[in-house]
Amino acid sequence: MIRYLVLMSLLSSLLYSQPKTFGGHSMVAPLQRVLVKRPDTSFGVSDIQKWHYTAVPDVERAQEEHDDFVATLKQEGVEVLYHLASLPDHADALFVHDPVLITNKGAIILSMGKALRRGEEDAIEKTLNSLQIPTLYKLHGDARAEGGDIVWLDDSTLAIGRGFRTNDEGIRQITNAVTPLGVKVITVDLPYDQGEHACLHLQSLISLVDYKIALVYKKLLAVPFITYLEKQGFTLLEVPEHEYQTMGPNVLAIAPKVCLTIQCNPDTKKTLELVGCKVYTYKGDEISLKAEGGATCLTRPLLRQ
């Protein structure tokens, strides 16, 4: 009996000491694992008006840019995993941030507000399940929400932008899913800006680069949200207007004060460096500037610790 109890104790210890493979309610905690999707032929759309792209992407150059982007992540010790699902006619599928939200208890599968992107949700769920990441919740019915509208302000506070891509029902269902995890949700109203066909996410206007430092484009952020951030002790770094159009606010934090962003925003880069950030840049002419998706959009963090 004693031997049996010792054996069971050892097995239990091994079971509960297994390293985590997903989770992290944060935008800035050290990034351990990330999911990406290399652009393929579906990205080379010819109807740029339909997709709201600025020009026809060059797929070969896009792949080169993406490979360089991934190399930077690996240089910082991040484990990079690939979403290999075949998604014909889904040009935006390389922006893996949007179809899903990862929590400490599993994935919340979202529902895309951009109709052309629907179908990405089931595909990414299959990839996550193959990585032993369970589905915690799946949006349904009239709910719409995209990952670009969702920002962890801390491990128990989730800000969700309400706009063209994320609606009230989506916010309600996400709130119901995360409340049992001890997470509260605050809703941030987004502006009309360029209208429903353009991609304006909450993350188009704010990126956290440290636990209490946020890069923002104040001009389009709601006053109550700015006031809330200031009351929470955030330092707000402002992106100049001339770099907002080239995705200045869209910065991926690999770790606190270690950032990755598109290279065409030197003034924003300098702003980040002045507060002690190490800033990597990538050439995003094809994968970002033509297709409305920055560094954060290109990644789905799976594990931050």
Buried (B, 14 or more C-beta within 10 A) or exposed (E): EEEEEEEEEEEEEEEEEEEEEBBBBBBBBBBBBBBBBBBBEBBBBEEBEEBBBEEBBBBEBBBBBBEEBBEBBEEBEBEBBEBEBEBEEBBBBBBBBBBBBBBBBBBBBBBBBBEBBBBBBEBBBEBBEEBEBEEBBBBEEEBBBBBBBBBBBBBEBBBBBBBBBBBEBBBBBBBEBBEEBEBEBBBBEBEEBEEEEEBBBBBBBBBBBBBBBBBBBEEBBBEEBBEBBEEEEBEBBBBEEEBBEBBBBBBBBBBBBBBBBBBBBEEBBEBBEEEEBEBBBBBBBBBBBBBBBBBBBBBBBBBBE
